[in-house]
Amino acid sequence: MPQLKPKELRKQDADKLRQTLFDLRSELSKLAGSAQRGVVKKDVGNIRRIRRDIARVVTVMHEKGIAE
């Protein structure tokens, strides 16, 4: 998944934002688990990108007044 842009996130409705947040959190969980087991060393950099994308989504949700 490419980096999410705040401008694109602001165009999305509440349900789409919640779904995006759910998808990102599940992907982060899978990558973090793999990294801890030492299975996926090349994707460790993606963890940082996903964490930042989650922060972007949560920020847009707060701007719109949407509860997580």
Secondary structure, 3 states (H helix, E strand, C coil): CCCCCHHHHHHCCHHHHHHHHHHHHHHHHHHHHHHHHCCCCCCHHHHHHHHHHHHHHHHHHHHHCCCC
